[in-house]
């Protein structure tokens, strides 16, 4: 599956994966506001056997298929959590 990865100007080390380039329609408005202006950082081809540095590719694929997006949050303990919430409330399992 092809996906597109974006970062927002307001949230360092937080990334948004989409199935369609520049189509943010599946992403809740609150999340888009938290990210700020978006910049595409890469295009990836995902498959169950592919390794990602900080994400479980199966979770990413599942979120992309079910929701149309996936959020990669900063590592635990990072002071820049999305919208000031606990990771579990925004990390889509």
MODELLER restraints for C-alpha pairs under 7 A, 6 or more apart:
rsr = mdl.restraints
at = mdl.atoms
rsr.add(forms.Gaussian(group=physical.xy_distance, feature=features.Distance(at['CA:1:A'], at['CA:45:A']), mean=5.49, stdev=0.5))
rsr.add(forms.Gaussian(group=physical.xy_distance, feature=features.Distance(at['CA:1:A'], at['CA:46:A']), mean=5.00, stdev=0.5))
rsr.add(forms.Gaussian(group=physical.xy_distance, feature=features.Distance(at['CA:1:A'], at['CA:47:A']), mean=6.34, stdev=0.5))
rsr.add(forms.Gaussian(group=physical.xy_distance, feature=features.Distance(at['CA:2:A'], at['CA:19:A']), mean=6.50, stdev=0.5))
rsr.add(forms.Gaussian(group=physical.xy_distance, feature=features.Distance(at['CA:2:A'], at['CA:44:A']), mean=5.71, stdev=0.5))
rsr.add(forms.Gaussian(group=physical.xy_distance, feature=features.Distance(at['CA:2:A'], at['CA:45:A']), mean=4.40, stdev=0.5))
rsr.add(forms.Gaussian(group=physical.xy_distance, feature=features.Distance(at['CA:2:A'], at['CA:46:A']), mean=6.05, stdev=0.5))
rsr.add(forms.Gaussian(group=physical.xy_distance, feature=features.Distance(at['CA:3:A'], at['CA:17:A']), mean=6.37, stdev=0.5))
rsr.add(forms.Gaussian(group=physical.xy_distance, feature=features.Distance(at['CA:3:A'], at['CA:18:A']), mean=5.49, stdev=0.5))
rsr.add(forms.Gaussian(group=physical.xy_distance, feature=features.Distance(at['CA:3:A'], at['CA:19:A']), mean=4.67, stdev=0.5))
rsr.add(forms.Gaussian(group=physical.xy_distance, feature=features.Distance(at['CA:3:A'], at['CA:20:A']), mean=6.77, stdev=0.5))
rsr.add(forms.Gaussian(group=physical.xy_distance, feature=features.Distance(at['CA:3:A'], at['CA:43:A']), mean=5.82, stdev=0.5))
rsr.add(forms.Gaussian(group=physical.xy_distance, feature=features.Distance(at['CA:3:A'], at['CA:44:A']), mean=5.30, stdev=0.5))
rsr.add(forms.Gaussian(group=physical.xy_distance, feature=features.Distance(at['CA:3:A'], at['CA:45:A']), mean=6.28, stdev=0.5))
rsr.add(forms.Gaussian(group=physical.xy_distance, feature=features.Distance(at['CA:4:A'], at['CA:17:A']), mean=5.52, stdev=0.5))
rsr.add(forms.Gaussian(group=physical.xy_distance, feature=features.Distance(at['CA:4:A'], at['CA:18:A']), mean=5.17, stdev=0.5))
rsr.add(forms.Gaussian(group=physical.xy_distance, feature=features.Distance(at['CA:4:A'], at['CA:19:A']), mean=6.34, stdev=0.5))
rsr.add(forms.Gaussian(group=physical.xy_distance, feature=features.Distance(at['CA:4:A'], at['CA:20:A']), mean=6.92, stdev=0.5))
rsr.add(forms.Gaussian(group=physical.xy_distance, feature=features.Distance(at['CA:4:A'], at['CA:21:A']), mean=5.85, stdev=0.5))
rsr.add(forms.Gaussian(group=physical.xy_distance, feature=features.Distance(at['CA:4:A'], at['CA:42:A']), mean=6.00, stdev=0.5))
rsr.add(forms.Gaussian(group=physical.xy_distance, feature=features.Distance(at['CA:4:A'], at['CA:43:A']), mean=4.52, stdev=0.5))
rsr.add(forms.Gaussian(group=physical.xy_distance, feature=features.Distance(at['CA:4:A'], at['CA:44:A']), mean=6.27, stdev=0.5))
rsr.add(forms.Gaussian(group=physical.xy_distance, feature=features.Distance(at['CA:5:A'], at['CA:15:A']), mean=6.51, stdev=0.5))
rsr.add(forms.Gaussian(group=physical.xy_distance, feature=features.Distance(at['CA:5:A'], at['CA:16:A']), mean=5.59, stdev=0.5))
rsr.add(forms.Gaussian(group=physical.xy_distance, feature=features.Distance(at['CA:5:A'], at['CA:17:A']), mean=4.49, stdev=0.5))
rsr.add(forms.Gaussian(group=physical.xy_distance, feature=features.Distance(at['CA:5:A'], at['CA:18:A']), mean=6.47, stdev=0.5))
rsr.add(forms.Gaussian(group=physical.xy_distance, feature=features.Distance(at['CA:5:A'], at['CA:40:A']), mean=5.84, stdev=0.5))
rsr.add(forms.Gaussian(group=physical.xy_distance, feature=features.Distance(at['CA:5:A'], at['CA:41:A']), mean=5.73, stdev=0.5))
rsr.add(forms.Gaussian(group=physical.xy_distance, feature=features.Distance(at['CA:5:A'], at['CA:42:A']), mean=5.30, stdev=0.5))
rsr.add(forms.Gaussian(group=physical.xy_distance, feature=features.Distance(at['CA:5:A'], at['CA:43:A']), mean=6.17, stdev=0.5))
rsr.add(forms.Gaussian(group=physical.xy_distance, feature=features.Distance(at['CA:6:A'], at['CA:15:A']), mean=5.54, stdev=0.5))
rsr.add(forms.Gaussian(group=physical.xy_distance, feature=features.Distance(at['CA:6:A'], at['CA:16:A']), mean=5.07, stdev=0.5))
rsr.add(forms.Gaussian(group=physical.xy_distance, feature=features.Distance(at['CA:6:A'], at['CA:17:A']), mean=6.39, stdev=0.5))
rsr.add(forms.Gaussian(group=physical.xy_distance, feature=features.Distance(at['CA:6:A'], at['CA:38:A']), mean=6.18, stdev=0.5))
rsr.add(forms.Gaussian(group=physical.xy_distance, feature=features.Distance(at['CA:6:A'], at['CA:39:A']), mean=5.34, stdev=0.5))
rsr.add(forms.Gaussian(group=physical.xy_distance, feature=features.Distance(at['CA:6:A'], at['CA:40:A']), mean=4.24, stdev=0.5))
rsr.add(forms.Gaussian(group=physical.xy_distance, feature=features.Distance(at['CA:6:A'], at['CA:41:A']), mean=5.35, stdev=0.5))
rsr.add(forms.Gaussian(group=physical.xy_distance, feature=features.Distance(at['CA:7:A'], at['CA:14:A']), mean=6.32, stdev=0.5))
rsr.add(forms.Gaussian(group=physical.xy_distance, feature=features.Distance(at['CA:7:A'], at['CA:15:A']), mean=4.80, stdev=0.5))
rsr.add(forms.Gaussian(group=physical.xy_distance, feature=features.Distance(at['CA:7:A'], at['CA:16:A']), mean=6.28, stdev=0.5))
rsr.add(forms.Gaussian(group=physical.xy_distance, feature=features.Distance(at['CA:7:A'], at['CA:38:A']), mean=5.65, stdev=0.5))
rsr.add(forms.Gaussian(group=physical.xy_distance, feature=features.Distance(at['CA:7:A'], at['CA:39:A']), mean=5.46, stdev=0.5))
rsr.add(forms.Gaussian(group=physical.xy_distance, feature=features.Distance(at['CA:7:A'], at['CA:40:A']), mean=6.52, stdev=0.5))
rsr.add(forms.Gaussian(group=physical.xy_distance, feature=features.Distance(at['CA:7:A'], at['CA:41:A']), mean=6.77, stdev=0.5))
rsr.add(forms.Gaussian(group=physical.xy_distance, feature=features.Distance(at['CA:8:A'], at['CA:35:A']), mean=4.48, stdev=0.5))
rsr.add(forms.Gaussian(group=physical.xy_distance, feature=features.Distance(at['CA:8:A'], at['CA:36:A']), mean=5.34, stdev=0.5))
rsr.add(forms.Gaussian(group=physical.xy_distance, feature=features.Distance(at['CA:8:A'], at['CA:37:A']), mean=5.49, stdev=0.5))
rsr.add(forms.Gaussian(group=physical.xy_distance, feature=features.Distance(at['CA:8:A'], at['CA:38:A']), mean=4.50, stdev=0.5))
rsr.add(forms.Gaussian(group=physical.xy_distance, feature=features.Distance(at['CA:8:A'], at['CA:39:A']), mean=6.26, stdev=0.5))
rsr.add(forms.Gaussian(group=physical.xy_distance, feature=features.Distance(at['CA:9:A'], at['CA:35:A']), mean=6.43, stdev=0.5))
rsr.add(forms.Gaussian(group=physical.xy_distance, feature=features.Distance(at['CA:9:A'], at['CA:36:A']), mean=5.63, stdev=0.5))
rsr.add(forms.Gaussian(group=physical.xy_distance, feature=features.Distance(at['CA:9:A'], at['CA:37:A']), mean=5.75, stdev=0.5))
rsr.add(forms.Gaussian(group=physical.xy_distance, feature=features.Distance(at['CA:9:A'], at['CA:38:A']), mean=6.64, stdev=0.5))
rsr.add(forms.Gaussian(group=physical.xy_distance, feature=features.Distance(at['CA:10:A'], at['CA:34:A']), mean=6.86, stdev=0.5))
rsr.add(forms.Gaussian(group=physical.xy_distance, feature=features.Distance(at['CA:10:A'], at['CA:35:A']), mean=5.35, stdev=0.5))
rsr.add(forms.Gaussian(group=physical.xy_distance, feature=features.Distance(at['CA:10:A'], at['CA:36:A']), mean=5.55, stdev=0.5))
rsr.add(forms.Gaussian(group=physical.xy_distance, feature=features.Distance(at['CA:11:A'], at['CA:35:A']), mean=5.75, stdev=0.5))
rsr.add(forms.Gaussian(group=physical.xy_distance, feature=features.Distance(at['CA:11:A'], at['CA:80:A']), mean=6.41, stdev=0.5))
rsr.add(forms.Gaussian(group=physical.xy_distance, feature=features.Distance(at['CA:11:A'], at['CA:82:A']), mean=6.74, stdev=0.5))
rsr.add(forms.Gaussian(group=physical.xy_distance, feature=features.Distance(at['CA:12:A'], at['CA:80:A']), mean=6.75, stdev=0.5))
rsr.add(forms.Gaussian(group=physical.xy_distance, feature=features.Distance(at['CA:13:A'], at['CA:73:A']), mean=6.77, stdev=0.5))
rsr.add(forms.Gaussian(group=physical.xy_distance, feature=features.Distance(at['CA:13:A'], at['CA:74:A']), mean=5.07, stdev=0.5))
rsr.add(forms.Gaussian(group=physical.xy_distance, feature=features.Distance(at['CA:14:A'], at['CA:72:A']), mean=5.51, stdev=0.5))
rsr.add(forms.Gaussian(group=physical.xy_distance, feature=features.Distance(at['CA:14:A'], at['CA:73:A']), mean=4.68, stdev=0.5))
rsr.add(forms.Gaussian(group=physical.xy_distance, feature=features.Distance(at['CA:14:A'], at['CA:74:A']), mean=5.46, stdev=0.5))
rsr.add(forms.Gaussian(group=physical.xy_distance, feature=features.Distance(at['CA:15:A'], at['CA:71:A']), mean=5.73, stdev=0.5))
rsr.add(forms.Gaussian(group=physical.xy_distance, feature=features.Distance(at['CA:15:A'], at['CA:72:A']), mean=4.93, stdev=0.5))
rsr.add(forms.Gaussian(group=physical.xy_distance, feature=features.Distance(at['CA:15:A'], at['CA:73:A']), mean=6.65, stdev=0.5))
rsr.add(forms.Gaussian(group=physical.xy_distance, feature=features.Distance(at['CA:16:A'], at['CA:69:A']), mean=6.87, stdev=0.5))
rsr.add(forms.Gaussian(group=physical.xy_distance, feature=features.Distance(at['CA:16:A'], at['CA:70:A']), mean=5.79, stdev=0.5))
rsr.add(forms.Gaussian(group=physical.xy_distance, feature=features.Distance(at['CA:16:A'], at['CA:71:A']), mean=4.69, stdev=0.5))
rsr.add(forms.Gaussian(group=physical.xy_distance, feature=features.Distance(at['CA:16:A'], at['CA:72:A']), mean=6.30, stdev=0.5))
rsr.add(forms.Gaussian(group=physical.xy_distance, feature=features.Distance(at['CA:17:A'], at['CA:69:A']), mean=5.36, stdev=0.5))
rsr.add(forms.Gaussian(group=physical.xy_distance, feature=features.Distance(at['CA:17:A'], at['CA:70:A']), mean=4.97, stdev=0.5))
rsr.add(forms.Gaussian(group=physical.xy_distance, feature=features.Distance(at['CA:17:A'], at['CA:71:A']), mean=6.30, stdev=0.5))
rsr.add(forms.Gaussian(group=physical.xy_distance, feature=features.Distance(at['CA:18:A'], at['CA:64:A']), mean=6.73, stdev=0.5))
rsr.add(forms.Gaussian(group=physical.xy_distance, feature=features.Distance(at['CA:18:A'], at['CA:68:A']), mean=6.13, stdev=0.5))
rsr.add(forms.Gaussian(group=physical.xy_distance, feature=features.Distance(at['CA:18:A'], at['CA:69:A']), mean=4.69, stdev=0.5))
rsr.add(forms.Gaussian(group=physical.xy_distance, feature=features.Distance(at['CA:18:A'], at['CA:70:A']), mean=6.81, stdev=0.5))
rsr.add(forms.Gaussian(group=physical.xy_distance, feature=features.Distance(at['CA:19:A'], at['CA:64:A']), mean=6.32, stdev=0.5))
rsr.add(forms.Gaussian(group=physical.xy_distance, feature=features.Distance(at['CA:19:A'], at['CA:68:A']), mean=6.01, stdev=0.5))
rsr.add(forms.Gaussian(group=physical.xy_distance, feature=features.Distance(at['CA:19:A'], at['CA:69:A']), mean=6.72, stdev=0.5))
rsr.add(forms.Gaussian(group=physical.xy_distance, feature=features.Distance(at['CA:26:A'], at['CA:67:A']), mean=6.80, stdev=0.5))
rsr.add(forms.Gaussian(group=physical.xy_distance, feature=features.Distance(at['CA:26:A'], at['CA:68:A']), mean=5.82, stdev=0.5))
rsr.add(forms.Gaussian(group=physical.xy_distance, feature=features.Distance(at['CA:26:A'], at['CA:69:A']), mean=6.81, stdev=0.5))
rsr.add(forms.Gaussian(group=physical.xy_distance, feature=features.Distance(at['CA:27:A'], at['CA:69:A']), mean=6.74, stdev=0.5))
rsr.add(forms.Gaussian(group=physical.xy_distance, feature=features.Distance(at['CA:34:A'], at['CA:82:A']), mean=6.74, stdev=0.5))
rsr.add(forms.Gaussian(group=physical.xy_distance, feature=features.Distance(at['CA:34:A'], at['CA:83:A']), mean=5.69, stdev=0.5))
rsr.add(forms.Gaussian(group=physical.xy_distance, feature=features.Distance(at['CA:48:A'], at['CA:57:A']), mean=6.24, stdev=0.5))
rsr.add(forms.Gaussian(group=physical.xy_distance, feature=features.Distance(at['CA:48:A'], at['CA:58:A']), mean=5.85, stdev=0.5))
rsr.add(forms.Gaussian(group=physical.xy_distance, feature=features.Distance(at['CA:50:A'], at['CA:57:A']), mean=6.76, stdev=0.5))
rsr.add(forms.Gaussian(group=physical.xy_distance, feature=features.Distance(at['CA:51:A'], at['CA:57:A']), mean=6.57, stdev=0.5))
rsr.add(forms.Gaussian(group=physical.xy_distance, feature=features.Distance(at['CA:59:A'], at['CA:93:A']), mean=6.51, stdev=0.5))
rsr.add(forms.Gaussian(group=physical.xy_distance, feature=features.Distance(at['CA:60:A'], at['CA:70:A']), mean=5.92, stdev=0.5))
rsr.add(forms.Gaussian(group=physical.xy_distance, feature=features.Distance(at['CA:63:A'], at['CA:69:A']), mean=6.01, stdev=0.5))
rsr.add(forms.Gaussian(group=physical.xy_distance, feature=features.Distance(at['CA:63:A'], at['CA:70:A']), mean=5.47, stdev=0.5))
rsr.add(forms.Gaussian(group=physical.xy_distance, feature=features.Distance(at['CA:63:A'], at['CA:92:A']), mean=6.81, stdev=0.5))
rsr.add(forms.Gaussian(group=physical.xy_distance, feature=features.Distance(at['CA:64:A'], at['CA:70:A']), mean=5.93, stdev=0.5))
rsr.add(forms.Gaussian(group=physical.xy_distance, feature=features.Distance(at['CA:70:A'], at['CA:92:A']), mean=6.95, stdev=0.5))
rsr.add(forms.Gaussian(group=physical.xy_distance, feature=features.Distance(at['CA:71:A'], at['CA:91:A']), mean=6.47, stdev=0.5))
rsr.add(forms.Gaussian(group=physical.xy_distance, feature=features.Distance(at['CA:73:A'], at['CA:81:A']), mean=6.98, stdev=0.5))
rsr.add(forms.Gaussian(group=physical.xy_distance, feature=features.Distance(at['CA:74:A'], at['CA:81:A']), mean=6.65, stdev=0.5))
rsr.add(forms.Gaussian(group=physical.xy_distance, feature=features.Distance(at['CA:81:A'], at['CA:87:A']), mean=6.90, stdev=0.5))
